[in-house]
Amino acid sequence: MTPPPLADHLNRLADQMDAPATPHARQAIGRRATTLRRRRRVRNAVGGGLLALLVVAGARALQVDDPADVETDVAGPADGALPALTANLDGWRIVAAEDATAGPEAAADVHDPAAESLQVFRLPGKLVGPSIFLHHRAASDAIAGAADAATVDIRGSEGFLEQAGPDSFTLRWDPRLNDSQADLEARGLTRDQVLAFANGVRGKDDKITYPPEPDDKLGFVAGPLPKGMEEDPVQPTSGDEGVVRRLTLERAPGAIVVTVDDGGEVAFETRLGELLVSGGTAEEVSVMGHPAVLVEHPDHAGWSLVWRQTDGATATASLTDIDRSTVDDFIGGLEEISKGEWQELVAAHPAPTPTGSTVAEP
């Protein structure tokens, strides 16, 4: 399942950097970008309040019915505006509604197709099931692994393999294509299958530079895949708005954060990969007729729901300190509202502007 092409894109990380074109500066930029990426991955994987910045859009109903009933058309509003959502949930109150652009910390989430590629492999039409999310980035810093990572050999290069759950793995390695790094998240595969896949990929370009040149070609040609799996092409993002709409609700001790951004298919697949590899229990559901994935985080730390509401809108909901029945009630109470109604919510429930963020008009 590959939804229609996207319309929008987040701000580009490279555009925010300014440094002399020296090897030292290039390495410093690479180290900083990698640090921010790692910080994002940790924040997104653990659940609870740390997932409150995940990006999201809403829905009215949660159905676990025949997949044939799922609506795959996500064209969205004719004017291209981000959907505006509210939630009717007994006992809960809206504490903040805001429009904002991503700040410097969020720059680590920016996907620049000139500096990073994302390829997805899964069973056709199945968001939950055996999946591989393969990233290839232009980078000059050395590959490093966590203290508990297992050292593995990937075609003569040192790699670092971590296991997050019974069948959830992350792997990082140097594909020896000059200035680049590769990493993947895998779910529903065995350790041997993950290593066989990584050893089977071949780079599309063996002379990647950092920063990348216009003619550098990131990405891989895959070798044999586990039975039934196919590549599900990911449409590259375009545009540079980086706008988010965020709604926060509370009922002690619970909290719900609903956000919609313009990251499109790349943002959706990136967050889906991070959630699936977190080791939580995952379930494929339908949200307003759109395919969605609901993940309960390990140790009952909370829930996340991710889907694409429109071509340009990637959706995730972060819910903490609630039970499953409340998750269902919440999704059933979500509704889309007009731009004017959303602006009234923003005026009635202003949120503090985080450092480095600015108010935006989607």
DRENROMAR-85821 format. One record per residue (C-alpha): residue in one letter; x, y, z. Coordinates in pm, 1 decimal. Layout:
BEGIN
+------+----------+----------+----------+
! code !        X !        Y !        Z !
+------+----------+----------+----------+
!    A !        X !        Y !        Z !
...
+------+----------+----------+----------+
END
This chain:
BEGIN
+------+----------+----------+----------+
! code !        X !        Y !        Z !
+------+----------+----------+----------+
!    M !      0.0 !      0.0 !      0.0 !
!    T !    152.6 !    324.0 !   -117.7 !
!    P !    -68.1 !    633.7 !    -76.2 !
!    P !    -67.3 !    907.7 !   -343.0 !
!    P !    228.0 !   1148.8 !   -381.8 !
!    L !    293.3 !   1409.6 !   -116.4 !
!    A !    269.8 !   1788.2 !   -130.9 !
!    D !    470.5 !   1919.1 !    163.9 !
!    H !    802.0 !   1872.2 !    340.9 !
!    L !    968.8 !   1964.7 !    669.9 !
!    N !   1247.2 !   2225.0 !    693.4 !
!    R !   1577.5 !   2093.9 !    570.3 !
!    L !   1848.8 !   2041.1 !    825.8 !
!    A !   2125.7 !   2126.6 !    586.6 !
!    D !   1975.8 !   2467.4 !    514.8 !
!    Q !   2015.3 !   2560.6 !    882.5 !
!    M !   2388.7 !   2487.5 !    897.7 !
!    D !   2658.9 !   2734.4 !    819.2 !
!    A !   3022.3 !   2623.6 !    849.5 !
!    P !   3346.2 !   2653.4 !    650.4 !
!    A !   3393.7 !   2374.6 !    399.6 !
!    T !   3677.6 !   2212.6 !    596.4 !
!    P !   3711.3 !   1846.0 !    698.4 !
!    H !   3687.5 !   1948.9 !   1064.9 !
!    A !   3361.8 !   2138.0 !   1007.3 !
!    R !   3214.0 !   1856.3 !    803.0 !
!    Q !   3291.0 !   1603.8 !   1074.3 !
!    A !   3149.8 !   1830.1 !   1346.3 !
!    I !   2826.2 !   1871.2 !   1152.8 !
!    G !   2803.1 !   1498.5 !   1099.7 !
!    R !   2857.4 !   1423.3 !   1467.5 !
!    R !   2595.7 !   1677.8 !   1573.4 !
!    A !   2337.6 !   1547.7 !   1325.2 !
!    T !   2396.5 !   1191.2 !   1442.0 !
!    T !   2362.4 !   1293.4 !   1807.3 !
!    L !   2028.6 !   1459.6 !   1737.8 !
!    R !   1906.3 !   1158.5 !   1544.6 !
!    R !   1997.3 !    925.8 !   1831.4 !
!    R !   1825.7 !   1155.1 !   2080.6 !
!    R !   1512.3 !   1148.9 !   1866.0 !
!    R !   1514.5 !    769.3 !   1839.4 !
!    V !   1544.3 !    726.7 !   2215.9 !
!    R !   1266.8 !    979.8 !   2274.3 !
!    N !   1033.6 !    810.7 !   2027.5 !
!    A !   1100.1 !    453.9 !   2141.8 !
!    V !   1032.0 !    465.9 !   2514.9 !
!    G !    669.1 !    579.3 !   2518.6 !
!    G !    485.5 !    782.9 !   2782.5 !
!    G !    547.4 !   1154.4 !   2810.5 !
!    L !    858.3 !   1129.9 !   2594.0 !
!    L !    634.4 !   1042.9 !   2302.2 !
!    A !    432.9 !   1362.2 !   2341.4 !
!    L !    617.3 !   1532.0 !   2056.9 !
!    L !    531.6 !   1261.6 !   1804.4 !
!    V !    347.2 !   1401.2 !   1508.0 !
!    V !    -29.2 !   1329.6 !   1455.8 !
!    A !   -369.4 !   1397.2 !   1296.5 !
!    G !   -709.8 !   1268.2 !   1401.0 !
!    A !   -998.5 !   1038.7 !   1335.8 !
!    R !  -1354.1 !    962.1 !   1433.9 !
!    A !  -1370.4 !    585.6 !   1461.4 !
!    L !  -1145.9 !    289.3 !   1535.9 !
!    Q !  -1247.6 !    -30.1 !   1357.6 !
!    V !  -1081.9 !   -370.3 !   1357.4 !
!    D !  -1282.3 !   -500.8 !   1063.9 !
!    D !  -1224.7 !   -646.4 !    722.7 !
!    P !   -916.8 !   -478.3 !    565.5 !
!    A !  -1121.8 !   -447.8 !    247.1 !
!    D !  -1322.4 !   -175.4 !    421.8 !
!    V !  -1011.9 !     40.7 !    468.2 !
!    E !  -1008.1 !    358.1 !    262.2 !
!    T !   -671.2 !    424.2 !     99.5 !
!    D !   -749.2 !    758.6 !    -64.4 !
!    V !   -591.2 !   1028.1 !    153.5 !
!    A !   -623.0 !   1323.5 !    -78.4 !
!    G !   -732.4 !   1559.6 !    198.6 !
!    P !   -863.4 !   1919.2 !    186.7 !
!    A !   -877.8 !   2082.0 !   -154.1 !
!    D !   -687.5 !   2386.8 !    -28.8 !
!    G !   -397.5 !   2172.2 !     96.8 !
!    A !   -438.4 !   2297.5 !    454.2 !
!    L !   -349.6 !   2074.0 !    746.0 !
!    P !   -650.4 !   1906.4 !    906.8 !
!    A !   -761.6 !   2065.2 !   1235.0 !
!    L !   -885.6 !   1827.0 !   1503.9 !
!    T !  -1053.6 !   1828.0 !   1839.4 !
!    A !  -1168.3 !   1547.8 !   2069.1 !
!    N !  -1492.8 !   1499.1 !   2262.0 !
!    L !  -1405.6 !   1278.6 !   2557.3 !
!    D !  -1600.2 !   1277.4 !   2883.5 !
!    G !  -1400.0 !   1407.6 !   3178.9 !
!    W !  -1110.2 !   1535.1 !   2968.1 !
!    R !  -1026.0 !   1900.7 !   2912.8 !
!    I !   -829.3 !   2073.5 !   2640.7 !
!    V !   -527.2 !   2244.1 !   2795.3 !
!    A !   -344.7 !   2363.9 !   2482.9 !
!    A !   -394.8 !   2412.2 !   2110.3 !
!    E !   -122.6 !   2555.4 !   1889.1 !
!    D !     16.5 !   2605.2 !   1541.7 !
!    A !    393.5 !   2606.5 !   1530.7 !
!    T !    697.8 !   2544.4 !   1316.0 !
!    A !    969.1 !   2302.4 !   1415.2 !
!    G !   1248.1 !   2442.8 !   1634.9 !
!    P !   1620.9 !   2358.1 !   1618.7 !
!    E !   1583.4 !   2037.3 !   1822.0 !
!    A !   1325.0 !   1907.4 !   1576.4 !
!    A !   1572.0 !   1958.0 !   1292.6 !
!    A !   1692.3 !   1601.8 !   1360.9 !
!    D !   1354.7 !   1478.9 !   1233.6 !
!    V !   1393.3 !   1654.9 !    899.7 !
!    H !   1428.5 !   1420.1 !    606.2 !
!    D !   1632.7 !   1577.9 !    327.7 !
!    P !   1611.1 !   1347.5 !     23.9 !
!    A !   1946.2 !   1483.7 !    -94.5 !
!    A !   2115.3 !   1363.3 !    226.2 !
!    E !   1907.7 !   1060.0 !    326.8 !
!    S !   1704.6 !    784.5 !    162.6 !
!    L !   1438.0 !    561.5 !    316.0 !
!    Q !   1331.7 !    226.5 !    173.1 !
!    V !   1057.3 !      6.5 !    318.3 !
!    F !   1009.7 !   -367.4 !    271.2 !
!    R !    698.0 !   -546.4 !    399.1 !
!    L !    423.2 !   -790.7 !    314.4 !
!    P !    198.9 !   -626.5 !     50.6 !
!    G !    -78.4 !   -425.9 !    214.0 !
!    K !     30.6 !   -510.1 !    571.7 !
!    L !    147.8 !   -231.1 !    802.1 !
!    V !    190.0 !   -475.2 !   1090.3 !
!    G !    392.5 !   -784.0 !   1008.8 !
!    P !    743.1 !   -861.0 !    885.3 !
!    S !    891.3 !   -520.0 !    798.3 !
!    I !   1227.9 !   -359.4 !    726.2 !
!    F !   1290.4 !     17.4 !    725.9 !
!    L !   1626.3 !     82.8 !    558.1 !
!    H !   1796.9 !    423.4 !    591.8 !
!    H !   2102.3 !    543.9 !    398.9 !
!    R !   2256.2 !    876.0 !    502.9 !
!    A !   2542.5 !   1090.5 !    385.8 !
!    A !   2769.0 !   1118.9 !    691.8 !
!    S !   3136.9 !   1163.6 !    773.7 !
!    D !   3151.3 !   1041.0 !   1134.2 !
!    A !   3235.6 !    687.6 !   1239.2 !
!    I !   2970.3 !    426.1 !   1315.2 !
!    A !   2916.4 !    365.7 !   1687.2 !
!    G !   2696.9 !    122.0 !   1874.6 !
!    A !   2533.1 !    113.0 !   2216.6 !
!    A !   2715.0 !    -58.2 !   2501.7 !
!    D !   2488.0 !   -362.8 !   2482.7 !
!    A !   2494.4 !   -390.6 !   2102.0 !
!    A !   2633.3 !   -707.8 !   1946.3 !
!    T !   2918.6 !   -657.7 !   1699.2 !
!    V !   2845.7 !   -825.1 !   1365.0 !
!    D !   3011.1 !   -845.7 !   1025.1 !
!    I !   2830.6 !   -688.6 !    728.6 !
!    R !   3025.8 !   -763.8 !    411.9 !
!    G !   3356.3 !   -707.0 !    585.6 !
!    S !   3240.2 !   -397.0 !    773.1 !
!    E !   3176.4 !   -376.6 !   1148.9 !
!    G !   2810.3 !   -339.4 !   1239.7 !
!    F !   2615.1 !   -304.7 !   1563.0 !
!    L !   2300.0 !   -510.6 !   1619.2 !
!    E !   2052.3 !   -442.0 !   1900.9 !
!    Q !   1742.6 !   -639.8 !   1994.2 !
!    A !   1446.7 !   -442.0 !   2132.1 !
!    G !   1193.7 !   -724.5 !   2148.8 !
!    P !   1149.8 !  -1092.5 !   2063.3 !
!    D !   1149.2 !  -1013.0 !   1689.8 !
!    S !   1252.5 !   -645.2 !   1682.2 !
!    F !   1603.7 !   -539.3 !   1580.4 !
!    T !   1805.9 !   -232.2 !   1488.2 !
!    L !   2130.4 !   -253.1 !   1291.3 !
!    R !   2387.2 !     14.7 !   1204.6 !
!    W !   2687.6 !    -28.9 !    978.1 !
!    D !   2925.9 !    138.3 !    734.5 !
!    P !   2833.7 !     20.5 !    383.7 !
!    R !   3175.5 !    133.5 !    255.7 !
!    L !   3031.6 !    369.7 !      0.2 !
!    N !   3263.1 !    656.3 !     94.9 !
!    D !   3091.2 !    913.8 !    324.2 !
!    S !   2773.8 !    733.2 !    428.6 !
!    Q !   2606.0 !    526.3 !    698.4 !
!    A !   2332.1 !    263.7 !    683.6 !
!    D !   2087.0 !    157.2 !    949.8 !
!    L !   1762.9 !    -33.0 !    963.8 !
!    E !   1474.3 !   -123.3 !   1189.3 !
!    A !   1323.9 !   -467.3 !   1148.4 !
!    R !   1021.8 !   -637.6 !   1302.2 !
!    G !    883.9 !   -986.1 !   1254.7 !
!    L !   1218.7 !  -1124.9 !   1136.6 !
!    T !   1478.9 !  -1348.5 !   1299.3 !
!    R !   1831.4 !  -1236.0 !   1376.0 !
!    D !   1965.8 !  -1443.7 !   1085.9 !
!    Q !   1712.5 !  -1293.1 !    844.8 !
!    V !   1813.7 !   -939.3 !    944.3 !
!    L !   2183.0 !  -1012.4 !    891.8 !
!    A !   2117.7 !  -1192.5 !    562.8 !
!    F !   1921.5 !   -893.1 !    434.4 !
!    A !   2194.4 !   -643.6 !    531.9 !
!    N !   2461.9 !   -857.3 !    370.4 !
!    G !   2256.4 !   -879.4 !     52.6 !
!    V !   2205.9 !   -508.3 !    -22.1 !
!    R !   2423.6 !   -325.2 !   -272.8 !
!    G !   2470.0 !     51.7 !   -288.6 !
!    K !   2334.0 !    246.1 !   -584.7 !
!    D !   2639.8 !    475.7 !   -573.6 !
!    D !   2982.8 !    388.9 !   -432.6 !
!    K !   3113.8 !    745.2 !   -411.1 !
!    I !   2881.9 !    926.8 !   -168.4 !
!    T !   3028.3 !   1249.7 !    -30.4 !
!    Y !   2944.9 !   1448.9 !    282.4 !
!    P !   2792.2 !   1697.7 !    238.1 !
!    P !   2634.6 !   1519.8 !    -61.3 !
!    E !   2689.8 !   1637.8 !   -416.2 !
!    P !   2389.0 !   1694.3 !   -646.2 !
!    D !   2462.3 !   1377.6 !   -843.5 !
!    D !   2515.1 !   1148.7 !   -541.1 !
!    K !   2260.9 !    867.7 !   -535.5 !
!    L !   2169.3 !    732.4 !   -193.2 !
!    G !   1987.8 !    404.1 !   -138.9 !
!    F !   2035.8 !     33.1 !   -202.9 !
!    V !   1940.3 !   -244.3 !   -439.8 !
!    A !   1811.5 !   -526.5 !   -220.6 !
!    G !   1912.5 !   -888.4 !   -254.7 !
!    P !   1681.3 !  -1182.6 !   -179.0 !
!    L !   1401.6 !  -1090.8 !     63.4 !
!    P !   1227.5 !  -1307.9 !    323.8 !
!    K !    934.4 !  -1498.2 !    174.0 !
!    G !    643.0 !  -1277.4 !     72.4 !
!    M !    813.8 !   -943.6 !    139.1 !
!    E !    839.3 !   -673.5 !   -127.4 !
!    E !    970.9 !   -318.4 !   -144.1 !
!    D !    694.1 !    -64.0 !    -85.3 !
!    P !    829.8 !    251.0 !   -255.4 !
!    V !    828.4 !    564.7 !    -39.6 !
!    Q !    747.2 !    887.3 !   -219.3 !
!    P !   1009.8 !   1156.3 !   -146.6 !
!    T !    889.0 !   1461.6 !     38.8 !
!    S !    882.5 !   1808.8 !   -112.7 !
!    G !    830.7 !   2158.2 !     22.8 !
!    D !    978.0 !   2310.8 !    337.1 !
!    E !    699.0 !   2439.3 !    560.0 !
!    G !    766.2 !   2223.4 !    868.4 !
!    V !    429.4 !   2324.0 !   1018.9 !
!    V !    262.1 !   2133.4 !   1301.9 !
!    R !    -78.4 !   2154.3 !   1469.9 !
!    R !    -89.4 !   2019.4 !   1823.2 !
!    L !   -379.7 !   1959.5 !   2063.7 !
!    T !   -320.3 !   1855.6 !   2426.4 !
!    L !   -582.5 !   1708.8 !   2658.9 !
!    E !   -557.3 !   1608.4 !   3024.1 !
!    R !   -746.8 !   1413.2 !   3284.3 !
!    A !   -526.9 !   1333.8 !   3581.6 !
!    P !   -313.9 !   1134.3 !   3566.0 !
!    G !   -364.3 !   1083.2 !   3192.5 !
!    A !   -248.4 !   1299.1 !   2903.5 !
!    I !   -316.2 !   1291.6 !   2530.4 !
!    V !   -125.4 !   1480.3 !   2261.2 !
!    V !   -273.0 !   1500.3 !   1911.5 !
!    T !    -60.6 !   1660.6 !   1641.8 !
!    V !    -69.7 !   1686.5 !   1264.4 !
!    D !    231.6 !   1779.7 !   1051.7 !
!    D !    313.5 !   1812.3 !    683.2 !
!    G !    584.5 !   1543.8 !    673.3 !
!    G !    388.1 !   1317.4 !    444.0 !
!    E !    476.5 !    957.3 !    364.7 !
!    V !    841.3 !    978.9 !    470.8 !
!    A !    748.5 !   1102.8 !    818.5 !
!    F !    478.0 !    836.8 !    845.9 !
!    E !    712.7 !    550.5 !    754.0 !
!    T !    992.1 !    684.6 !    975.6 !
!    R !    769.1 !    699.7 !   1282.1 !
!    L !    605.3 !    367.1 !   1202.4 !
!    G !    946.2 !    200.7 !   1188.7 !
!    E !   1048.8 !    350.7 !   1521.7 !
!    L !    725.8 !    242.1 !   1687.6 !
!    L !    733.3 !   -112.5 !   1551.2 !
!    V !   1091.8 !   -166.4 !   1665.0 !
!    S !   1020.6 !    -33.8 !   2015.8 !
!    G !    916.7 !   -381.7 !   2124.1 !
!    G !    556.7 !   -288.8 !   2201.8 !
!    T !    245.6 !   -479.9 !   2103.1 !
!    A !    128.1 !   -358.9 !   1761.0 !
!    E !   -214.9 !   -385.4 !   1601.6 !
!    E !   -332.7 !   -274.4 !   1258.2 !
!    V !   -655.1 !    -75.1 !   1279.3 !
!    S !   -858.4 !    172.0 !   1073.9 !
!    V !   -888.5 !    540.5 !   1157.9 !
!    M !  -1150.9 !    729.5 !    962.3 !
!    G !  -1109.4 !    468.7 !    689.5 !
!    H !   -729.7 !    510.2 !    676.4 !
!    P !   -485.4 !    228.7 !    757.0 !
!    A !   -330.3 !    289.4 !   1100.4 !
!    V !   -111.3 !    117.4 !   1358.2 !
!    L !   -176.7 !    120.1 !   1732.0 !
!    V !    120.3 !     33.7 !   1956.2 !
!    E !    111.2 !    -34.2 !   2328.1 !
!    H !    455.2 !     43.5 !   2464.4 !
!    P !    646.8 !   -200.5 !   2682.3 !
!    D !    566.8 !   -205.0 !   3055.5 !
!    H !    231.0 !    -36.2 !   2981.4 !
!    A !    410.7 !    298.2 !   2937.9 !
!    G !    143.1 !    430.4 !   2704.4 !
!    W !      3.1 !    406.3 !   2353.9 !
!    S !     84.2 !    555.1 !   2016.1 !
!    L !   -136.4 !    564.4 !   1708.3 !
!    V !      8.2 !    655.6 !   1369.1 !
!    W !   -149.3 !    697.2 !   1025.4 !
!    R !   -171.1 !    928.7 !    723.0 !
!    Q !   -476.0 !   1151.9 !    730.9 !
!    T !   -406.7 !   1323.9 !    394.1 !
!    D !   -139.8 !   1328.3 !    124.8 !
!    G !     68.1 !   1576.0 !    323.5 !
!    A !    -40.8 !   1504.5 !    680.3 !
!    T !    135.4 !   1242.8 !    889.7 !
!    A !    -56.2 !   1151.2 !   1200.3 !
!    T !     38.8 !   1018.6 !   1544.8 !
!    A !   -134.3 !   1028.9 !   1881.3 !
!    S !     49.1 !    987.0 !   2212.7 !
!    L !   -163.7 !    864.0 !   2504.8 !
!    T !    -29.1 !    804.1 !   2856.6 !
!    D !   -174.3 !    668.2 !   3181.5 !
!    I !   -493.3 !    536.0 !   3023.0 !
!    D !   -641.7 !    194.0 !   2948.2 !
!    R !   -741.4 !     46.5 !   2612.7 !
!    S !  -1108.8 !    129.7 !   2648.5 !
!    T !  -1016.9 !    496.9 !   2687.2 !
!    V !   -801.2 !    471.2 !   2375.2 !
!    D !  -1107.5 !    351.2 !   2185.5 !
!    D !  -1325.2 !    624.8 !   2336.9 !
!    F !  -1067.3 !    888.0 !   2245.5 !
!    I !  -1048.2 !    782.9 !   1883.4 !
!    G !  -1424.0 !    760.5 !   1863.2 !
!    G !  -1446.7 !   1118.0 !   1993.3 !
!    L !  -1200.1 !   1273.2 !   1751.0 !
!    E !  -1346.2 !   1499.8 !   1486.0 !
!    E !  -1219.8 !   1735.8 !   1220.0 !
!    I !  -1316.9 !   2100.5 !   1256.3 !
!    S !  -1297.2 !   2405.5 !   1034.0 !
!    K !  -1004.9 !   2643.6 !   1025.7 !
!    G !  -1211.3 !   2906.7 !   1205.5 !
!    E !  -1310.7 !   2666.9 !   1482.5 !
!    W !   -948.6 !   2563.3 !   1524.5 !
!    Q !   -838.0 !   2924.2 !   1553.8 !
!    E !  -1097.8 !   2972.8 !   1828.1 !
!    L !   -945.7 !   2677.5 !   2015.6 !
!    V !   -597.5 !   2824.7 !   1976.6 !
!    A !   -718.2 !   3158.2 !   2113.5 !
!    A !   -900.8 !   2994.4 !   2406.1 !
!    H !   -620.2 !   2751.9 !   2498.7 !
!    P !   -285.7 !   2913.7 !   2414.7 !
!    A !     24.6 !   2701.1 !   2461.8 !
!    P !    363.5 !   2837.8 !   2570.8 !
!    T !    591.9 !   2881.3 !   2270.3 !
!    P !    889.1 !   2642.4 !   2315.6 !
!    T !   1236.5 !   2786.1 !   2284.1 !
!    G !   1332.9 !   2801.5 !   1919.2 !
!    S !    976.5 !   2761.4 !   1789.4 !
!    T !    764.4 !   3021.1 !   1617.7 !
!    V !    391.3 !   3053.2 !   1568.7 !
!    A !    287.0 !   2969.1 !   1215.0 !
!    E !    -23.0 !   2993.5 !    998.7 !
!    P !    -67.5 !   2663.7 !    805.4 !
+------+----------+----------+----------+
END
